[in-house]
Amino acid sequence: MRIDVFSIFPEYLAALDLSLIGKARQDGLLDVRVHDLRAFTTDRHRTVDDTPYGGGAGMVMKPEPWSQALASSLADAGAGDTAGTRPVLIVPSPAGEVFTQATAYELAEAEHLVFACGRYEGIDERVLEWAGENFDVRPMSLGDYVLNGGEVAVLAMVEAIGRLVPGVVGNPESLVEESHSDGLLEYPVYTKPSIWRERAIPEVLLSGNHAKIARFRRDEQLRRTSERRPDLLAKLDPASLDKADRAT
Ligand code: 6GU
């Protein structure tokens, strides 16, 4: 998978060299390229922003550097784009559609993702309209709070998407049991020692009874989800619940 990130703070994305995503880049599974948006300006001051038409607080990102930047990502993209699939342009914004695990699974199928990190009050809207001629444009939000720019959101999204690309996570089984994979939160986990500061682990985990352990974990998932995220329970397909679930 090819991933281009455009930002006026490319240093922010240095974390993509680390850990699982860094390893996937070294292994050639992810081709991540971070670009300085200012490289696509033409004036002496390398200007990327200007005052908003209609007035109001803050500054707006100018269209010209963005059109140059996005055109460059189309020009030197790999075979994926020429094979007929449109690259996806993800624009991080608190005004976007909420990014979920389902979004991560969907985007993990793409050949080419381009992230456009806005700063200030955002990017001139015409850039998104124009980009729609060549990209599948997706304004995306992490949730209902405001960050100063898209960079931190891109770190989160690239990690969530990248780990779902085949081969990136060594043991694919670990993707099956994690939070949100079945619409529920993950069950609590414990390791040695079995008694720590007078706290014992749940006894059933020492029973060796795998059916009982599975039932205990499932009940804990349901309990946690109803306590912390009742919105997720309400969205569950009733068909995904078994008889014992309904009793919980
Ligand atoms: Cl994706 N961007 C910004 N700037 N703020 C956010 C966000 C994204 N998601 C939540 N807040």
Boltz pocket constraint, residues with backbone or C-beta under 6 A from the ligand:
constraints:
  - pocket:
      binder: B
      contacts: [[A, 91], [A, 92], [A, 93], [A, 94], [A, 96], [A, 118], [A, 140], [A, 141], [A, 142], [A, 143], [A, 144], [A, 145], [A, 146], [A, 147], [A, 148], [A, 149], [A, 150], [A, 153]]
      max_distance: 6.0
